[in-house]
Amino acid sequence: MARRFRGESHHKVDAKGRVSIPASFRRVLEASDPNWKSGEAPELVIVYGDHRRNYLECYTIAAIEEVDAKIDALPRGSMERKMLQRLFHGQSFPTTVDETGRLVLPAKLRQKIDLEKEAFFIAAGDTFQIWKTETYDQEEAAKTEEWLDELPDDFDPLVFLDQQKET
């Protein structure tokens, strides 16, 4: 099983779009890049997606290859395959972590999510997301709080894991 990203953090974005990646995230990127060697820059793919996506999703090479294999398994010419290719191949940006542990986010990506001075990184299993802090607080954090508020005070979310259907 591949290593997972864990945690969240805030990082400054400079005028050139450079932002430091959390050190623990860099270790996962290295471990999940089959071509990575010590002293080299690990690769990743940033999927920015369509107009509804207001964050950047960063895939390890292993994770994006898994997505690619599932897309490739769909029938050629099917609408699903065409749309997924557009969303994951076309609306993505392959890149590397620089020698100082930073990503350089192109202006197009920063503009898409209105990212200026500070980025919020949050782990999402085998991917991590980059958000504008205020957008995350207003949208995603609010959704989580709303969901939790609907549950009883003594509710343990781990019970959802036991409800998974066995295949």
C-alpha positions as CSV (number, residue, x, y, z in Angstrom):
1,M,0.0,0.0,0.0
2,A,1.3,3.4,-0.9
3,R,2.1,6.0,1.7
4,R,-0.6,8.5,2.5
5,F,-0.5,12.2,3.0
6,R,-1.4,13.3,6.5
7,G,-2.1,16.8,8.0
8,E,-2.7,20.3,7.0
9,S,-0.6,23.5,7.0
10,H,-0.4,27.1,5.7
11,H,2.4,28.4,3.5
12,K,3.3,31.7,2.0
13,V,3.1,32.1,-1.8
14,D,5.7,34.5,-3.2
15,A,5.2,36.9,-6.2
16,K,6.6,34.2,-8.6
17,G,4.1,31.6,-7.4
18,R,6.6,29.6,-5.4
19,V,5.2,27.8,-2.3
20,S,6.9,25.4,0.1
21,I,5.4,21.9,0.3
22,P,5.2,20.4,3.8
23,A,8.2,18.2,4.4
24,S,6.1,15.2,5.2
25,F,4.3,15.6,1.9
26,R,7.6,15.7,0.0
27,R,8.5,12.3,1.6
28,V,5.2,10.8,0.2
29,L,5.9,12.3,-3.2
30,E,9.4,10.8,-3.3
31,A,8.1,7.3,-2.1
32,S,5.3,7.4,-4.7
33,D,7.4,8.3,-7.7
34,P,8.9,5.2,-9.3
35,N,11.6,7.2,-11.1
36,W,12.7,9.2,-8.0
37,K,16.3,8.8,-6.7
38,S,17.9,10.6,-3.8
39,G,19.0,14.1,-4.7
40,E,16.5,14.4,-7.5
41,A,13.2,16.2,-7.7
42,P,10.1,14.1,-7.2
43,E,7.4,14.4,-9.8
44,L,3.7,15.1,-9.3
45,V,0.6,16.1,-11.3
46,I,-1.6,19.0,-10.4
47,V,-5.2,18.5,-11.6
48,Y,-7.0,21.9,-11.7
49,G,-10.2,20.6,-13.4
50,D,-13.2,22.5,-14.5
51,H,-14.9,25.7,-13.3
52,R,-16.5,23.9,-10.3
53,R,-13.2,23.0,-8.8
54,N,-11.9,25.8,-6.6
55,Y,-8.7,24.0,-5.4
56,L,-5.7,22.3,-6.9
57,E,-5.5,18.5,-6.4
58,C,-1.9,17.2,-6.3
59,Y,-1.5,13.6,-7.3
60,T,1.6,11.4,-6.7
61,I,2.9,9.6,-9.8
62,A,1.5,6.3,-8.4
63,A,-1.9,7.8,-7.7
64,I,-2.3,9.5,-11.2
65,E,-1.1,6.3,-12.9
66,E,-3.9,4.4,-11.0
67,V,-6.5,7.0,-12.3
68,D,-5.0,6.8,-15.8
69,A,-5.3,3.0,-15.8
70,K,-9.0,3.3,-14.9
71,I,-9.6,5.8,-17.6
72,D,-7.8,3.6,-20.1
73,A,-10.1,0.7,-19.2
74,L,-13.1,2.6,-20.4
75,P,-14.3,2.0,-24.0
76,R,-12.5,4.1,-26.5
77,G,-14.8,6.8,-27.9
78,S,-17.2,6.7,-24.9
79,M,-18.3,10.0,-23.5
80,E,-17.1,9.0,-20.0
81,R,-13.6,8.3,-21.3
82,K,-13.4,11.5,-23.3
83,M,-14.6,13.6,-20.4
84,L,-12.3,12.0,-17.9
85,Q,-9.3,12.4,-20.2
86,R,-10.2,16.1,-20.6
87,L,-10.5,16.5,-16.8
88,F,-7.4,14.5,-15.7
89,H,-5.1,14.7,-18.7
90,G,-6.1,18.0,-20.3
91,Q,-6.8,20.1,-17.2
92,S,-3.6,19.1,-15.4
93,F,-0.1,20.3,-14.9
94,P,2.8,17.9,-14.6
95,T,5.6,19.3,-12.4
96,T,8.4,18.6,-10.0
97,V,9.3,19.8,-6.5
98,D,12.3,22.2,-6.8
99,E,15.6,21.7,-4.9
100,T,14.4,23.8,-2.0
101,G,11.2,21.8,-1.5
102,R,8.9,24.3,-3.3
103,L,6.3,24.1,-6.1
104,V,6.1,26.8,-8.7
105,L,2.5,27.4,-9.4
106,P,1.9,29.0,-12.8
107,A,-0.2,32.2,-12.9
108,K,-3.0,30.3,-14.6
109,L,-3.4,27.9,-11.7
110,R,-3.1,30.7,-9.1
111,Q,-5.7,32.7,-10.8
112,K,-8.1,29.8,-11.1
113,I,-8.3,29.5,-7.3
114,D,-7.6,33.2,-6.6
115,L,-4.4,32.3,-4.7
116,E,-2.3,35.3,-3.8
117,K,-0.3,35.4,-0.5
118,E,-1.1,32.2,1.4
119,A,-1.9,28.6,0.4
120,F,-3.6,26.1,2.6
121,F,-2.4,22.5,2.1
122,I,-4.6,19.6,3.3
123,A,-4.0,15.9,3.0
124,A,-6.6,13.7,1.1
125,G,-5.2,10.2,1.3
126,D,-3.0,9.6,-1.8
127,T,-3.5,13.2,-3.0
128,F,-3.3,16.6,-1.3
129,Q,-5.1,19.7,-2.0
130,I,-4.0,23.4,-2.3
131,W,-6.6,26.0,-1.4
132,K,-6.9,29.7,-0.9
133,T,-7.3,29.7,2.9
134,E,-10.5,31.8,2.9
135,T,-12.1,29.6,0.3
136,Y,-11.4,26.5,2.3
137,D,-12.7,28.0,5.5
138,Q,-15.9,29.2,3.9
139,E,-16.7,26.1,1.9
140,E,-15.0,22.9,3.0
141,A,-14.6,23.6,6.7
142,A,-18.1,24.8,6.9
143,K,-19.4,21.6,5.1
144,T,-17.5,19.4,7.7
145,E,-18.9,21.4,10.6
146,E,-22.4,21.2,9.2
147,W,-22.1,17.4,8.7
148,L,-20.8,16.9,12.2
149,D,-23.5,19.1,13.7
150,E,-26.1,16.8,12.3
151,L,-24.6,13.9,14.2
152,P,-25.2,13.1,17.9
153,D,-22.5,14.5,20.3
154,D,-21.3,11.0,21.2
155,F,-21.2,9.8,17.6
156,D,-17.9,8.2,16.4
157,P,-17.4,8.7,12.7
158,L,-15.4,5.4,12.6
159,V,-18.6,3.5,12.5
160,F,-18.9,4.5,8.8
161,L,-15.9,2.2,8.1
162,D,-17.8,-0.8,9.5
163,Q,-20.7,-0.1,7.2
164,Q,-18.7,-0.7,4.0
165,K,-20.2,-3.4,1.8
166,E,-18.0,-6.4,1.4
167,T,-17.2,-7.4,-2.2
